Amino acid sequence: MKKLKVAVIGVGNISYYHIINYVANPDTELVAFCDINPETLKRRGAEFGVTNLFEDYHEMFEKMPEIDLVSVCTWNNAHAPAAIAALNAGKHVLCEKPMAMNAQEAEEMRAAAKRSGKILQVGFVRRFGNDAAVIRDFSERGDLGELYYARASYVRRNGNPGGWFGNKALSGGGPLIDLGVHVIDLVRYLMGNPAPVSVYGATFRKLGNRKNIKTPRAYHATVTSKEDLCDVEDLATALIRFDNGAVLNVQAGFCLNLGKDETNIELFGTKGGVQLDPAFNLYTEMNDYLADVKLVGDTAFDFDGAFRGEIYSFVDAVLGRGPVRASADDGVALMKILDAIYASAETGKEIAIGL
Ligand SMILES: NC(=O)c1ccc[n+]([C@@H]2O[C@H](COP(=O)([O-])OP(=O)(O)OC[C@H]3O[C@@H](n4cnc5c(N)ncnc54)[C@H](O)[C@@H]3O)[C@@H](O)[C@H]2O)c1
């Protein structure tokens, strides 16, 4: 069978996990890279033997009509323009999270996908985690009962990565749009994708990027924008209400004066509760006793495996062998939640969401 020809736009950090899985997938071959940074472009090209290198994706689509599908791995500000250009050129698109800078851009991307008839998948990689698969299995069999409450935090003590992450014009926001997006989507996915109906949120800009702190920080952007500007929130918190009555309490932070970085995702149902991070735990009742269920085998989140699952599932969807498991509709719903949290933080009011 003829292999699908793949181009990657934005070949910095995360593109690596897309690239290695296109290399490994028997149905795809890498044919082109695009990046506005000529050094990054050259380095990635040499690393993977890709010689069609472009600094402008319009030129790439013009010169290489044979491209079938594209991964968009740029900074957030280029997700919508790059994905729309690719869809207009008749390519299938896998776009990294967050889908866009805001819901309006996300809706424009969804409209471009509809017009072109091509697939637009959003990079909600946690949907493809081994841990998510186990929880979906338990939940679909009814073992957790009705999932009605979840709490999730992704909060770092000193973890503003700097560079484009702190620059709102390139990122669209801080930890909410960078980290919160993962957990909000994951919880929504595990609950069966209920529609969001309203949010109440707050954001804070108190600590900035903590450049003054001498203790080394854990997170760095490897490719940085020229100015080390920080005009994004450093903490966001919100209550998100869904149409099935469920509520998610979420916190996402780059910087907070807490003892230790915190990752925690828990969902609670009428028959059982489950924790995904930092460890996998299942809490239930058996014969009128409280019981913790220990699964045999490795249930810790497998980052590499999730990326492999995401890319392979995208390729399968393009080949008509399976569904799109993180759709443009899911991406739009997520961007509406994020927009509403920022709006609630600004107004101090609960914000209704219409899908
Ligand atoms: N799924 C995940 O777990 C995960 C993890 C990290 C980052 N991400 C997402 O991946 C994206 C990239 O993040 P990163 O950490 O790799 O950043 P990065 O800075 O390492 O790489 C981004 C690359 O995009 C290039 N670029 C920017 N605008 C461009 C344009 N218009 N055309 C072509 N190239 C352009 C930059 O020059 C850079 O090389 C972000 O949207 C981020 O949210 C996802």
The ligand as an ORCA input file, in Angstrom:
! r2SCAN-3c Opt
* xyz 0 1
  N       0.741     17.212     24.226
  C       1.634     17.574     25.125
  O       1.830     16.916     26.146
  C       2.443     18.817     24.864
  C       3.639     19.019     25.563
  C       4.377     20.158     25.260
  C       3.907     21.074     24.327
  N       2.723     20.866     23.677
  C       2.208     21.824     22.700
  O       3.036     21.756     21.545
  C       3.191     23.051     20.987
  C       4.680     23.357     20.853
  O       5.285     23.353     22.114
  P       6.858     23.083     22.257
  O       7.109     22.892     23.694
  O       7.253     22.040     21.300
  O       7.442     24.495     21.798
  P       8.824     24.763     21.050
  O       9.059     26.218     21.169
  O       9.855     23.805     21.524
  O       8.509     24.381     19.519
  C       7.596     25.128     18.736
  C       8.238     25.372     17.382
  O       7.266     26.017     16.536
  C       7.978     26.938     15.708
  N       7.006     27.897     15.159
  C       6.373     28.895     15.810
  N       5.537     29.551     14.954
  C       5.641     28.925     13.763
  C       5.034     29.116     12.496
  N       4.159     30.096     12.279
  N       5.385     28.300     11.471
  C       6.293     27.305     11.656
  N       6.920     27.074     12.846
  C       6.573     27.876     13.896
  C       9.015     27.545     16.638
  O      10.076     28.145     15.913
  C       9.461     26.315     17.426
  O      10.572     25.669     16.824
  C       2.429     24.005     21.888
  O       1.169     24.258     21.334
  C       2.295     23.248     23.188
  O       1.124     23.601     23.908
  C       2.010     19.736     23.920
*
